[in-house]
Amino acid sequence: MSDKKIIHVIGTGTIGEPLIGLLSDYKDKLGIDQVTFHKNSALKGDYTKVIDLQKRGAHLAVD
């Protein structure tokens, strides 16, 4: 069994969104296998933000 390095970021606010983007963009150089994020209150206006993060390789985790 191999150990996967998964980074999970809670929230897509002022710090969360750029952090998720950076981790996704540089995950190979950082040795990260997967970047996931959680959005507590998904508002209609957040749709493009979530789609952009997913296009950059991050995975949305939901309750």
C-alpha positions as CSV (number, residue, x, y, z in Angstrom):
1,M,0.0,0.0,0.0
2,S,1.4,3.4,-1.0
3,D,0.9,6.5,1.1
4,K,-0.8,9.3,-0.8
5,K,-0.2,12.9,0.1
6,I,-3.5,14.6,0.1
7,I,-3.9,18.2,1.1
8,H,-7.4,19.3,2.3
9,V,-8.2,23.0,2.5
10,I,-11.3,24.1,4.4
11,G,-12.9,27.2,2.9
12,T,-12.4,29.3,-0.3
13,G,-12.1,32.7,1.2
14,T,-9.3,35.3,1.2
15,I,-6.7,32.7,2.1
16,G,-8.2,29.5,1.0
17,E,-8.8,30.2,-2.7
18,P,-5.3,31.3,-3.6
19,L,-3.8,28.6,-1.4
20,I,-5.9,25.9,-3.2
21,G,-4.8,27.4,-6.6
22,L,-1.1,27.4,-5.7
23,L,-1.2,23.9,-4.3
24,S,-3.0,22.7,-7.4
25,D,-0.6,24.4,-9.8
26,Y,2.5,23.2,-8.0
27,K,1.4,19.8,-6.7
28,D,3.9,17.9,-8.8
29,K,6.8,20.0,-7.7
30,L,5.6,19.8,-4.0
31,G,5.1,16.0,-4.1
32,I,1.4,16.3,-3.5
33,D,-0.9,13.6,-5.0
34,Q,-4.2,15.4,-4.6
35,V,-5.7,18.7,-3.4
36,T,-9.2,18.8,-2.1
37,F,-11.3,21.6,-0.7
38,H,-14.5,22.1,1.2
39,K,-17.0,24.9,0.6
40,N,-19.3,25.5,3.6
41,S,-21.9,27.7,2.1
42,A,-22.1,27.3,-1.7
43,L,-23.6,30.5,-3.0
44,K,-24.7,31.1,-6.6
45,G,-21.9,33.6,-7.1
46,D,-19.2,31.1,-6.0
47,Y,-20.0,28.8,-9.0
48,T,-17.2,30.2,-11.2
49,K,-14.7,30.1,-8.3
50,V,-15.4,26.4,-7.7
51,I,-15.2,25.5,-11.4
52,D,-11.9,27.4,-11.8
53,L,-10.4,25.5,-8.9
54,Q,-11.6,22.2,-10.3
55,K,-10.1,23.0,-13.7
56,R,-6.8,23.7,-12.0
57,G,-6.9,20.1,-10.6
58,A,-8.5,20.5,-7.1
59,H,-11.4,18.3,-6.0
60,L,-14.5,19.6,-4.2
61,A,-15.4,17.6,-1.1
62,V,-19.0,18.0,0.1
63,D,-21.0,16.9,3.1
